[in-house]
């Protein structure tokens, strides 16, 4: 293969040695014929394709991963037509079917009339850099996930609950569809901890948190740990009747866990009390007032004997005044 990328003088051999001793892979494409005038020998140990196999720009395009091909080819052609130097990252296919992350740095050569004449550039193997970037992104996603998960129970935490309630509150206002909330509290949990110890107490919280996951069946339903021994469910587009059925399912699922509680004044098993509220929020209603109103319903359930639910319909511009 000829080396028109190199100067045709006495220093030709020096320049050639310099180019071909670097890790970067030099290349040149004639713009009119779209054929390779040169590509460095480093291409073969990296991708497995011989120098002689790089004949046209089509060979380059076909050796780009199919998921990257259209984006990269269209971008490079558009930039080259406009005479703009550019860079592109993509996955290059190897001869054995694997791929290598490449960064192509392209310089557009123009003739005396300013027309694109040739493209020269360097390919860099950036696989290790991409691997590091992917690891960092995975770590970032994991940290983000942890920031919205309760460390003990593994379900959503208060931060996630607050975010979802804000979103669903706005949706309910726009669509005029009901939004329901269930707050539940483990009955006599202090006595449970005092009697069985905090390790058993933590295990109890984990089991209840996981059990409650089975009560919220739809993708938008949210189960979260509200704090301490309190849990919360956000139920978008759920009317009062449906919300009460879900709350009763929560109560039964906790019972089904058969967690012994000898110090309970309700039963010999762990039970929960629940406050259930439904609202179609008006302009003057607020999520905080709604939570406080449902919390009062939970208090009423406790006052009336525990291991039961208390329902109230909220609204009419008075989210803090749920009516049982």
N, C-alpha and C positions, 0 to 999 in steps of 0.2 A: 504494500500500500504506500502511495506517495505521501509526503509529509508537507503539504502546502501551508500548514499552520505555522511552520518553522521558517526562519529567514534563509534565503538561498545564498549564503555567503560562507566564508571560511569558518564562521562560528556555528554553522549548522549542526555539527556533531555535538558541540557543547550544549546548545539549546536542547537538542533531542535527548541527550543524556539527562539533563536537568528535569525535563518534562516527564520522562519515563521512569525516573527514580523516585518520584513523589507518590503519595497515596492517592492524590487526586487524579482523575482520569481525564486527560485532555481530548477534545474532539472538535471536528469542524464539519459543517454541512453547507454544501452549495445550495443557495436559495432557489435558483431557477430550476435546477434538476432535482432538488430535494434528495440528493445523494450524499453519502458520507465521503468527504475528501480525506478524512483521517480520524482515527480513534486510537487512543493509547493501548499498549499491550496489557496494561493493568486490568483491562476489562475482563480478560479471560479468567484469571484466578478469582476475581470477585463474583462474576455471574456465570461463568462456565461457557459463555458464547465466545467463539474465536473472533479475532480482529476481522478476518475475511468475511464473516457472516453479517457484519454491519454494513449493508449495501445502501439502503435507502432509509428515509425518515420513517417509512412504514415499518421497518424492522424495529426501530426504536419504539414506535407506538404499540406494536403488538407485544412487546416485552414489558409493558406496563400492566400492573395488576388491573383486572377488568373493572374493579370498583373505583379505581383512580383515573382510568384511561381517558374517558370523555372530558372530565374536568381539566386534566392537565394538558391534553392535546389542544383543546379549544383555547385555553388560556395562553399557551405558548405561541400558537399560531396568531392569535389576535395581537399579542404584544410585539411579535416579530414583524408583522405587517405594518405596525405603527412605528417600527424602528426603536422600540423601547427595550432597554436591558431589563432582565427579569430573573427571578428564581422560582423554582418549583420543587416541592417535596412530594415524593410518590414512592410506591412500592414497585421495585423492578423484579420481574420474574427471573429466576435462575434457570439454567438448562435442565436441572433435575427436579424442577417444579416448586422449589421453595421461593422465597422472596427476600429482597434486601431493601431496606429504606435508603433512598437516594435523594440527595439534594443536587439539583442541576442549576448551575449558575451560568446564565447565558448573556453573551455580549453580541449585539447586532452590529455587523459591519455594513457600511453603506458606501455606494460609489459617489463619484463627483456630483451626480445629480440628486443625491440624497436618497436614492432608492436602495432598498435592502438587497445586499449582494451575497452575504454569507452569515452564518451563525457560528460563533466559536464559544467554547465554554469548557467547564470542568464539572465532572460528576464526583460527588463526595459520598462516601459510605457513612451514613448517619444512623446506622442501626442501633449502636450502643446509646447514642443520645436519645433516640426515640424510645428505647427500652426504659431508660431512666425517666423520661417524661411520662410514659404510661404507668410506671410504678408510682410516681408522684401523684398522678391523677387518681389512681386507684386508692392511694393513701388518703387523698383529699376527700374522695367520695366516702371512704370508710369513716373518716373523722366527722364528715357532715352527717352521715347516718347515725353515728354515735351521739352526736349533739342533739338529735331528735328522738333518741331511744332512752328509755329508763334503764339505768345500769343494773338494777336488781331484777326487774321482771322481764325485761326484753321487749316490752310493748312501748307504744308511744309515750313520750314524757309530756310534762306541762307545756313546754315550749312548743311542741308540735300541736298540742290541743289548741293553744292560743292562736296559732297560725291558721289552722283549719277552721276554727270557729269564725275567725274574721272573714275568711273566704266565703264560707257557707252563709254567713249572715248577709253579706252583700248579695249573694245569689238569691237568697230568700226575699230580700227587698225588691230585687229586680223582677223576679218571676212571680211574686205573690204566692209562693208555695210554702207550706208549713215547714218549720224547722223544730225538731224535738231534741231535748237534752235529758240525759239520765245521769244523776249523781248517786253513787252508792257508797256505803260505808260498812266496814266489817263490824258486826255487833260485838261489843265487849272485847275489843282487840287488846286493850291495855292489860286486861285480866289474862288474856291468852299469853301475851309476852311474859307477864310476871310469873305465870305458872309453868310454861313450857320452855321459856328462854328465848332470846332473840334469834338464835339460829333457826329454831323451829318457826319463829315468827316470820323470818325472811322467807322460809320455804312456803309458808302459808300464803304470803303475798304473791310469790311466783306462781303458785298453782292457781290462785284465783285470777291473776292477770291472764294466764294462758286460757283458763276456762272461759273467761269473758270474750275472748277472741271468737269463740264459737257462736256467740249471740248476735254478732254483727255480720250479716252475710253479704251485704252489697259492697262493691268496691269503694264507694265514697263514705261508707260508715267508718267512724273513727273510734277506737277504744284506746284510752290513755290512763296513765296513773296521774291522778289529780294532785296527790300529795299524801304522805303518811299512809293510812289505811283506806284512803278514798280513791275511787276510780270514777271515770266519766265516759259517757258515750255520746258522740255527736251523730245525729241521725237526720241527714238532709232529706227534704221532700217526704217527711214522715208525719202523718196526722196523729192525733192523740190516741186513737184506738190502737193503731199499729205500734206506737211507742210503748203503750202499756203492755202489749203482748211481748215485745222484746224485753222489757224490764222483768216481766214474770219469767221469761226464759233465762235471764241472768240469775234470778233468784234460785231457780231450779238447778241450773248448772253448778252453782256454788254448793248447793245441797248435795248434788251428785258426787262431788269430790270426796264426801264423807270424811272431812277433817275433824278429828275429835276436839271438843272444847268443853272440858269438864267444869270450867268456871263460868260458863254462860248461863244467864238467867232465862234464856229462851229455849235452848235445846242442848243436847249433848254433842251437837255438831256445830261447826262454824256456819253462821248465817249472815245475811246482809239486809240492810234497810235501804230503800231507794226513794229518791225524789224524782219525779218525772214531769217535765214541763214542755208545752208546745206553744209556738208563737209564729205569727206571720208579722215580722217586724215592721213597725211604722217608722217614719222619719225621726221621731223623738225617742224611740226605744234605743237601748244600748246593750251590747253583749254582756257587759259587767252587771247591769241591773237584772238581766235575764238569769245569769248564773246565780246571783244572790237570791232571786225569787225561787229558783229550783232548790237551792240550798235550804231555804226555809221549809220547802215541801219535804225534804229529807229529814229535817228536824221534827216535823210533824209525824212522819212515819216512825221515828224513834219514840216519840212521846206516846204514840198509840200502841206500843207493844213490841216494836222491832220485827224483823223477819217479814216485812211487808213493804208495799209500795204506796206512795201517796202521789196522786196525779193532780195537776192543775193546768188550766188553759190561761195563757198569758197573752196580752196584746191590747189593742185599742189605745196605743200610746202610753201604756202603763205596764212595761215589762216587769217592773218590780212588784206587780200586784197580781200574781197568778191566782186564779180562783179554782178552788178544789171542787 
